[in-house]
Amino acid sequence: MRIPFLSLFPALFLTFFLTAHSPPSSIYDHLKHNGLPIGLLPKGISDFSIDPNTNRFHVNLTQPCNSEFEIQLHYDFNISGVLSFGKIANLSGVSQQELFLWFPVINIRVDDPTSGLINFDVGVVDKQLSLSLFEIPRDCTAFDPKGSLSISQVYST
């Protein structure tokens, strides 16, 4: 029995439509959907959640870790923030190393995607980096808490 090609068209269209319009299924999909590179978060995510009303997300890693780009980033066990197009606001759980100090990253934003730049706001200064550094999620090495001081440790001594 031969099935005419036209009778297959609705099934193919429905499959394509559901695939193309399905909600993002991973935190990486949510980043991409919001115009952000997926490599902002490392490999090793054990689970994530996102509130569809506020776009506030929570990510859990298997362990705290560091990843090196032109800068070194530290990721805590738990990372959270608010996603909007081209921006992660109210970020917690990510720190950036400058010299021997760690500064919490407060916001990450892409002001103009055509510029090829991404901005990391650590409160005292913005650090601009190439977007291409964050195209893919990176491996993360286990964190040594004795390796560096955080800015909060410096102020508390």
Secondary structure, 3 states (H helix, E strand, C coil): CCCCHHHHHHHHHHHHHHHHCCCCCCHHHHHHHCCCCHHHCCCCEEEEEECCCCCEEEEEECCCEEEECCCEEEEEEEEEEEEECCEEEEEEEEEEEECCEEEECCEEECCCHHHCEEEEECCCCEEEEEHHHHCCCCCCEECCCCCCEEHHHHHHC
